[in-house]
Amino acid sequence: MTRLKILLTATLLAFLAGASAAQETPAQDAVIIQANEVKLGAYPGDPGKWGMKAAIVYGDPTKSDFYAERLSYPKNVMSTPHSHTADRVVLVLSGTWYQGLGTELDPKKAVAVHAGGTVIQPKGQMHFDGSLGDEAVVQIVTLGRSGVVRAHPGEASFVKIAD
């Protein structure tokens, strides 16, 4: 038997085994969450005083599992440089959200991401993000506990940017 036939046979057997296992797992119902069901509450600390809001849309960020959170950034609030311990996918739902790379906060170097745009934040990549000018609402999805590593430990997590 040629190497190609062996490879094709092994691939077919693996596929059939996977299909059999998938049939044995009962299907779960879809979870549907309407926009009006997401209740944003004040973000802890200074960002909340400035109007930043947050909600867990699905899952539990304290557990090692899939979760989604929604953040509403008021005008001119940005995070200070940090990275995460898990990959994250950020979808801009409304407004314009900004992300910059590196260990120094420089809003002029941030890239504008408009509503409908998506940012993939690889784990370990230092970045800063937030709103400039207008409110921005984002939804962040990640798998596992996404810890935060600060570029400058002891620095505030968020800052208000002057107009």
C-alpha positions in Angstrom: 0.0 0.0 0.0 1.4 3.4 -0.9 1.9 6.1 1.7 -0.9 8.1 0.2 -3.4 5.2 0.5 -2.3 4.6 4.1 -2.7 8.3 4.9 -6.2 8.4 3.3 -7.3 5.3 5.1 -6.1 6.6 8.5 -7.8 10.0 7.8 -11.1 8.2 6.9 -10.9 6.0 10.0 -10.2 9.0 12.2 -13.1 10.9 10.6 -15.5 8.0 11.1 -14.4 7.6 14.7 -15.0 11.3 15.3 -18.4 11.2 13.6 -19.4 8.2 15.8 -18.3 10.0 19.0 -20.2 13.1 17.9 -23.4 11.2 17.4 -23.1 9.8 21.0 -23.0 13.3 22.5 -26.5 14.7 23.0 -27.0 18.1 21.3 -27.4 21.1 23.5 -30.0 23.8 22.8 -28.7 27.1 21.4 -28.4 30.0 23.9 -30.1 33.1 22.5 -29.4 36.4 24.3 -31.2 39.5 23.0 -29.5 42.9 23.3 -32.1 44.1 25.8 -31.3 41.2 28.1 -27.7 42.4 28.6 -27.7 44.6 31.6 -24.6 46.8 31.8 -23.5 47.8 35.3 -20.9 50.2 36.5 -17.3 49.1 36.0 -15.4 48.9 39.3 -13.2 51.8 40.4 -12.4 55.1 38.6 -13.7 53.8 35.2 -17.1 53.3 36.7 -17.1 56.9 38.0 -16.2 58.1 34.5 -19.2 56.1 33.1 -17.6 52.8 32.0 -19.9 49.9 32.1 -19.6 46.1 31.9 -21.7 42.9 31.7 -20.9 39.3 31.5 -23.0 38.1 28.5 -22.2 34.4 28.8 -20.1 32.1 31.0 -18.0 32.8 34.0 -14.7 34.6 33.7 -13.4 33.1 37.0 -13.5 29.6 35.4 -11.4 28.0 32.7 -14.1 28.0 30.1 -15.6 30.1 27.3 -17.1 33.4 28.2 -18.2 36.7 26.7 -18.3 40.1 28.2 -19.5 43.5 27.0 -17.8 46.7 27.8 -19.1 50.2 27.2 -16.2 52.8 27.1 -17.3 56.4 27.7 -15.6 59.2 25.8 -11.8 59.3 26.2 -11.3 56.4 28.6 -8.4 54.0 27.7 -6.7 51.1 29.4 -3.1 51.4 30.2 -0.6 49.0 28.5 -1.2 45.4 29.4 -1.4 41.9 28.0 -3.7 38.9 28.6 -2.9 35.3 29.4 -5.4 34.0 26.8 -6.2 35.0 23.2 -9.2 37.3 23.0 -11.5 38.3 20.1 -13.0 41.8 20.4 -16.0 42.8 18.2 -16.8 46.5 18.1 -20.6 46.7 18.4 -21.0 50.5 18.2 -18.9 53.6 18.0 -15.2 53.6 17.3 -12.8 51.7 19.5 -9.0 52.2 19.5 -6.2 49.8 20.0 -2.5 50.5 20.1 0.5 48.2 20.6 3.4 48.4 23.0 4.3 49.2 26.6 3.7 52.9 26.5 0.3 54.5 26.3 0.2 56.8 23.2 -3.3 57.4 21.9 -1.9 59.0 18.7 -0.5 55.5 17.8 -3.8 53.7 18.3 -5.7 52.3 15.3 -9.4 53.2 15.0 -11.7 50.1 14.7 -15.2 51.0 13.7 -18.5 49.3 14.5 -18.5 45.8 12.9 -14.7 45.6 13.1 -12.9 42.8 14.9 -9.6 42.8 16.8 -7.7 39.6 17.6 -5.6 40.1 20.8 -3.0 37.3 21.0 -2.0 36.3 24.5 1.1 38.0 25.7 0.9 41.0 23.3 1.2 44.3 25.1 -1.5 46.7 24.1 -3.8 49.6 25.2 -7.3 50.2 24.1 -10.4 52.3 24.6 -12.4 55.2 23.3 -11.4 58.6 22.0 -14.0 61.2 21.2 -17.2 59.1 21.5 -18.5 56.1 23.4 -17.6 52.7 22.1 -19.2 49.4 23.0 -17.3 46.1 22.5 -17.9 42.4 23.1 -14.9 40.4 24.1 -14.8 36.6 23.8 -12.1 34.3 25.2 -11.5 30.8 26.3 -10.2 30.3 29.8 -9.4 32.8 32.6 -7.9 35.7 30.8 -5.6 37.2 33.4 -4.0 40.6 32.9 -0.3 41.4 33.0 0.5 45.1 33.4 3.3 46.7 31.5 3.9 48.9 34.5 2.8 47.2 37.7 1.1 49.5 40.2 -0.2 51.8 37.4 -3.9 52.4 37.1 -5.7 50.0 34.9 -7.6 52.8 33.0 -7.0 56.5 32.5 -9.1 59.4 31.4 -7.6 61.0 28.3 -7.8 64.8 28.0 -9.8 66.2 25.1 
